[in-house]
Amino acid sequence: LQSWVTQIYWIALSRPPTDEETLLGKKSLQTLEDLWRQNLSKANSANLDKARHQALSTYCHVILNSAAFLYID
Protein backbone atom coordinates (compact mmCIF):
# COMPACT_ATOMS: atom_id res chain seq x y z
CA LEU A 1 0.00 0.00 0.00
CA GLN A 2 2.84 2.39 0.77
CA SER A 3 4.23 2.09 -2.74
CA TRP A 4 0.79 2.88 -4.19
CA VAL A 5 0.45 5.99 -2.02
CA THR A 6 3.95 7.13 -2.96
CA GLN A 7 3.34 6.59 -6.67
CA ILE A 8 0.01 8.42 -6.58
CA TYR A 9 1.58 11.42 -4.86
CA TRP A 10 4.43 11.56 -7.36
CA ILE A 11 2.07 11.36 -10.33
CA ALA A 12 -0.57 13.79 -9.02
CA LEU A 13 1.48 16.22 -6.95
CA SER A 14 5.07 15.76 -8.19
CA ARG A 15 6.33 15.14 -4.68
CA PRO A 16 6.58 12.30 -2.19
CA PRO A 17 3.95 12.05 0.53
CA THR A 18 4.86 13.11 4.05
CA ASP A 19 4.98 10.42 6.73
CA GLU A 20 1.54 11.50 7.92
CA GLU A 21 0.13 11.43 4.37
CA THR A 22 1.60 7.97 3.84
CA LEU A 23 0.04 6.65 7.03
CA LEU A 24 -3.31 8.23 6.26
CA GLY A 25 -3.18 6.99 2.66
CA LYS A 26 -2.47 3.40 3.72
CA LYS A 27 -5.32 3.48 6.23
CA SER A 28 -7.64 5.02 3.66
CA LEU A 29 -6.80 2.43 1.01
CA GLN A 30 -7.37 -0.41 3.46
CA THR A 31 -10.70 1.05 4.59
CA LEU A 32 -11.81 1.64 1.01
CA GLU A 33 -10.84 -1.90 0.04
CA ASP A 34 -12.84 -3.31 2.96
CA LEU A 35 -15.87 -1.23 1.99
CA TRP A 36 -15.67 -2.26 -1.66
CA ARG A 37 -15.27 -5.90 -0.67
CA GLN A 38 -18.46 -5.64 1.43
CA ASN A 39 -20.32 -4.24 -1.56
CA LEU A 40 -19.37 -7.14 -3.80
CA SER A 41 -21.60 -10.19 -3.73
CA LYS A 42 -19.09 -13.02 -3.13
CA ALA A 43 -15.69 -12.99 -1.46
CA ASN A 44 -13.55 -14.76 -4.02
CA SER A 45 -10.19 -13.87 -5.52
CA ALA A 46 -11.74 -12.07 -8.50
CA ASN A 47 -13.77 -9.85 -6.20
CA LEU A 48 -10.72 -9.23 -4.01
CA ASP A 49 -8.82 -7.93 -7.03
CA LYS A 50 -11.82 -5.84 -8.07
CA ALA A 51 -12.14 -4.42 -4.54
CA ARG A 52 -8.46 -3.42 -4.60
CA HIS A 53 -8.86 -1.82 -8.00
CA GLN A 54 -11.96 0.10 -6.90
CA ALA A 55 -10.22 1.23 -3.69
CA LEU A 56 -7.24 2.51 -5.65
CA SER A 57 -9.51 4.27 -8.13
CA THR A 58 -11.50 5.92 -5.33
CA TYR A 59 -8.32 7.05 -3.56
CA CYS A 60 -6.98 8.56 -6.79
CA HIS A 61 -10.22 10.52 -7.18
CA VAL A 62 -9.79 11.84 -3.63
CA ILE A 63 -6.25 13.04 -4.36
CA LEU A 64 -7.30 14.65 -7.64
CA ASN A 65 -10.07 16.52 -5.81
CA SER A 66 -7.80 17.68 -2.99
CA ALA A 67 -6.75 21.30 -2.50
CA ALA A 68 -3.12 20.19 -2.94
CA PHE A 69 -3.89 19.13 -6.52
CA LEU A 70 -6.14 22.07 -7.38
CA TYR A 71 -4.00 24.93 -6.07
CA ILE A 72 -0.32 25.82 -6.38
CA ASP A 73 1.40 26.94 -3.19
ABEGO torsion letter per residue (X at the ends): XAAAAAAAAAAAAGBBBBAAAAAAAAAAAAAAAAAAAAABABBBAAAAAAAAAAAAAAAAAAAAABAAAABBX
